[in-house]
């Protein structure tokens, strides 16, 4: 059942049953499909500032990922391979045979696997502020080890017990450090995130993504041994992950374009929406061109070329 979204008349919400769970999906617009995959601690609303622009020329499909937002609280299945299967089901439910797939943060690894293993479904791939498993190239980002919360979230049952009743403060912490000025995000979107993650079992589901990281990393390693990334790919770095994604993908990607938005923090759709919208528009408009999307430098070509190149700044 489709339900209109207040203050967003171009979009509606629907429940999609896929891969043994039910996902809440915002969708709207007409044209080639764009599938948007958020991260933590987000819901589909992380894309709010750019949705109207995208929906003007594309069919936007923005799910709450497995276990998060208004999607069902699945007991398991949070590894990247299974999350990619979730997205295949979402595309099928909407009658789409392919889409440009955009992954932010934790949405990056499953988006990457979808593009790597099912290029027939992915017209283009955009990865925003996301590291991809254990692929070489992110050494500088992980120079001091993974961020402390990776380990905290990975211990089964611990973080959700410690944080019971403190969900608001914990979500606010990530929203502050995810912006360049440390002031956090739009109050309405912030309130929606807090409400989503204070619901029963929400944090447990969010932390399952971290608990599945070793499995996801193995899946990525195995898939990379079998395949090259052949779909047109854009990496967008902010002030946290930076060009690490570009360096990871350079040796395995045939068609790689990269940009850094130096003025943005980690949550690029909320911290630098105009810059991101411009990059996405040029990438989407340029798909199929042999010289790269207009205004974007293509770094792909010979294997390893992009890994040696510094990303130009937006």
C-alpha positions in Angstrom: 0.0 0.0 0.0 1.3 3.4 -1.0 0.9 6.3 1.5 1.8 9.9 0.7 4.6 11.5 2.7 3.7 14.8 4.4 5.7 17.8 3.0 7.0 15.5 0.2 4.1 15.3 -2.2 6.3 13.7 -4.9 7.0 10.7 -2.7 5.0 7.9 -1.1 5.8 5.1 1.3 5.2 1.4 0.7 6.0 -1.9 2.4 8.0 -4.3 0.3 8.4 -8.0 1.2 11.8 -9.2 0.0 14.3 -11.9 0.9 12.5 -13.0 4.1 11.8 -9.5 5.5 9.7 -6.4 5.0 11.3 -3.1 4.1 9.8 0.4 4.3 10.5 2.2 1.0 10.0 5.8 -0.1 9.6 6.2 -3.8 8.5 8.7 -6.4 9.3 10.4 -9.7 9.5 9.0 -13.2 12.4 8.0 -15.4 15.4 5.8 -15.0 15.6 4.3 -11.5 17.9 5.5 -8.7 18.2 3.2 -5.7 19.5 5.0 -2.5 21.0 3.0 0.4 21.7 4.9 3.6 24.0 4.2 6.5 24.1 4.5 10.3 22.5 6.2 12.2 20.2 7.1 9.3 16.9 6.2 7.6 15.8 6.9 4.1 15.3 10.5 5.2 19.1 11.1 5.0 18.5 11.7 1.3 15.7 14.3 1.9 17.6 17.4 0.7 18.3 15.9 -2.7 15.1 13.8 -3.3 13.0 16.5 -5.1 15.8 17.2 -7.5 16.4 13.5 -8.3 12.7 12.8 -8.6 12.3 15.5 -11.2 14.0 13.3 -13.8 14.3 9.8 -12.2 12.3 7.2 -10.3 13.7 7.5 -6.8 13.6 4.3 -4.6 14.9 4.9 -1.1 14.4 2.0 1.4 15.0 1.9 5.1 17.6 -0.8 5.1 17.0 -4.2 6.8 16.1 -3.7 10.5 16.3 0.1 10.4 13.8 2.9 10.3 10.3 1.6 9.7 11.5 -1.7 8.2 10.9 -5.0 10.1 13.4 -5.9 12.8 15.0 -8.9 11.2 16.8 -11.3 13.5 19.7 -11.8 11.0 20.9 -11.3 7.5 22.9 -8.1 7.9 25.9 -9.2 5.8 26.6 -7.3 2.6 25.7 -10.2 0.3 22.3 -10.6 1.9 21.6 -6.9 1.9 22.4 -6.9 -1.8 19.8 -9.6 -2.2 17.3 -7.4 -0.3 17.9 -4.7 -2.9 17.5 -7.0 -5.8 14.0 -7.8 -4.4 13.2 -4.1 -4.0 14.0 -3.5 -7.6 11.9 -6.5 -8.7 9.0 -5.3 -6.5 9.0 -1.9 -8.3 9.2 -3.5 -11.7 12.7 -2.1 -12.4 15.2 -4.2 -14.4 18.1 -2.0 -13.5 19.0 1.2 -11.5 21.8 3.5 -10.6 22.7 2.4 -7.1 23.9 4.9 -4.5 25.4 3.7 -1.2 26.3 5.9 1.8 28.4 4.6 4.7 27.1 1.1 5.7 25.1 1.1 2.4 28.3 1.1 0.5 29.5 -2.5 0.8 26.1 -4.1 -0.3 25.8 -1.5 -3.1 29.4 -2.4 -4.2 28.6 -6.2 -4.2 25.4 -5.5 -6.2 27.4 -3.7 -8.9 30.3 -6.2 -8.9 28.2 -9.4 -9.0 25.1 -8.2 -10.9 26.2 -5.5 -13.4 23.1 -6.2 -15.5 21.1 -4.7 -12.6 23.3 -1.7 -12.1 23.4 1.2 -14.6 25.9 3.1 -12.5 27.3 2.9 -9.0 27.9 5.8 -6.5 29.7 5.2 -3.2 29.7 8.0 -0.7 32.0 8.1 2.4 32.3 4.3 2.6 35.1 1.8 3.0 34.7 -1.5 1.2 35.7 -4.4 3.3 39.4 -5.2 3.6 40.3 -4.1 0.1 43.8 -2.5 0.0 43.9 1.3 -0.3 42.2 2.4 3.0 45.4 2.2 5.0 45.6 5.9 5.8 41.9 5.9 7.0 42.6 2.9 9.3 46.1 4.0 10.2 45.2 4.3 13.9 42.8 1.3 13.7 39.1 1.2 13.1 36.9 3.9 14.8 36.3 2.9 18.4 32.6 2.2 17.9 33.3 -0.6 15.4 34.5 -2.8 18.3 31.9 -1.6 20.7 29.0 -2.3 18.3 30.5 -5.7 17.3 30.2 -7.4 20.7 26.8 -9.2 20.7 24.3 -7.7 23.1 26.7 -5.2 24.7 26.2 -1.8 23.1 22.4 -2.0 23.0 22.3 -2.9 26.7 24.7 -0.1 27.7 22.9 2.5 25.7 19.3 1.6 26.8 17.6 4.9 27.5 20.5 6.9 26.0 19.7 6.5 22.4 19.0 10.2 21.8 22.4 11.2 23.1 24.2 8.5 21.1 22.5 9.3 17.8 23.3 13.0 18.4 26.9 12.2 18.9 27.2 10.7 15.4 25.2 13.4 13.8 27.5 16.1 15.3 30.7 14.4 14.3 29.2 13.6 10.9 29.0 17.3 10.0 32.0 19.5 9.1 31.2 22.2 11.7 30.1 19.8 14.4 26.7 21.4 14.8 24.6 18.5 13.7 21.8 18.4 11.1 18.4 19.8 10.3 16.2 19.5 13.4 13.3 17.7 11.7 15.5 15.1 10.1 17.5 14.7 13.4 14.2 14.1 15.3 13.2 11.4 12.8 16.5 9.6 13.2 16.3 9.8 17.0 12.7 8.4 17.0 13.7 5.6 14.6 16.7 4.4 16.8 15.0 4.6 20.2 12.3 2.1 19.1 12.5 -1.4 20.6 15.3 -3.5 19.0 16.4 -0.7 16.7 19.9 -0.4 18.0 20.4 -4.2 18.1 19.6 -4.3 14.4 21.9 -1.3 13.7 24.8 -3.0 15.5 24.2 -6.3 13.6 25.8 -4.5 10.5 29.0 -4.2 12.5 28.8 -7.8 13.8 28.4 -9.0 10.2 31.5 -7.0 9.0 33.9 -10.1 9.0 31.4 -12.0 6.9 30.9 -9.0 4.6 34.6 -8.6 4.2 35.0 -12.3 3.2 32.2 -12.0 0.7 33.9 -8.9 -0.9 37.3 -10.6 -1.0 35.8 -13.7 -2.7 33.8 -11.6 -5.2 36.8 -9.5 -6.1 38.8 -12.6 -6.9 36.1 -13.6 -9.4 35.1 -10.3 -10.9 36.2 -6.8 -12.0 34.0 -3.8 -11.3 32.8 -3.0 -14.8 29.9 -0.6 -14.2 30.5 3.2 -14.3 31.3 4.1 -10.8 31.6 7.4 -8.9 33.2 7.7 -5.5 32.4 10.8 -3.4 34.5 11.5 -0.3 34.0 14.0 2.4 36.2 15.0 5.3 36.3 11.6 7.0 36.8 8.7 4.5 38.2 11.1 1.9 39.8 9.3 -1.1 40.1 5.9 0.6 37.2 4.4 -1.5 38.9 5.6 -4.7 42.2 4.0 -3.7 40.4 0.7 -2.8 38.5 0.5 -6.1 41.3 1.7 -8.4 42.9 -1.6 -9.0 39.6 -3.4 -9.7 37.5 -0.8 -11.5 37.3 -0.3 -15.3 35.3 2.9 -15.2 36.0 5.0 -12.1 35.3 8.7 -11.5 36.1 10.4 -8.2 35.4 13.6 -6.3 36.2 14.9 -2.9 33.9 17.5 -1.2 36.4 19.0 1.2 33.8 21.2 2.9 31.6 18.3 3.9 31.7 16.0 6.9 30.8 12.3 6.7 27.0 12.7 6.2 27.4 14.3 2.7 23.7 14.3 1.7 22.9 16.5 4.7 26.2 18.4 5.1 26.7 19.3 1.4 23.5 18.6 -0.4 23.9 21.1 -3.2 27.4 19.9 -4.0 26.3 16.2 -3.9 23.2 16.9 -6.1 25.4 18.6 -8.7 27.8 15.6 -8.8 25.0 13.1 -9.0 23.3 15.1 -11.8 26.5 15.2 -13.9 27.2 11.6 -13.3 23.6 10.5 -14.2 23.5 12.8 -17.2 26.8 11.4 -18.5 26.2 7.7 -18.2 27.0 6.1 -21.5 29.4 8.8 -22.6 32.9 7.4 -23.4 34.8 10.5 -22.1 33.2 10.5 -18.7 30.3 12.5 -17.3 30.5 16.2 -18.1 32.6 18.0 -15.5 33.9 14.8 -13.9 37.3 13.3 -14.5 37.3 9.6 -15.2 40.1 7.9 -13.4 39.5 4.3 -14.6 41.1 2.6 -17.5 44.1 0.4 -17.0 43.9 -1.5 -13.7 45.5 0.4 -10.9 45.5 3.8 -12.6 42.9 5.3 -10.3 44.7 4.0 -7.2 47.7 6.1 -8.2 45.7 9.2 -8.9 44.7 11.9 -6.4 41.0 12.7 -6.5 40.2 16.2 -7.8 38.2 18.3 -5.5 34.6 19.4 -6.2 
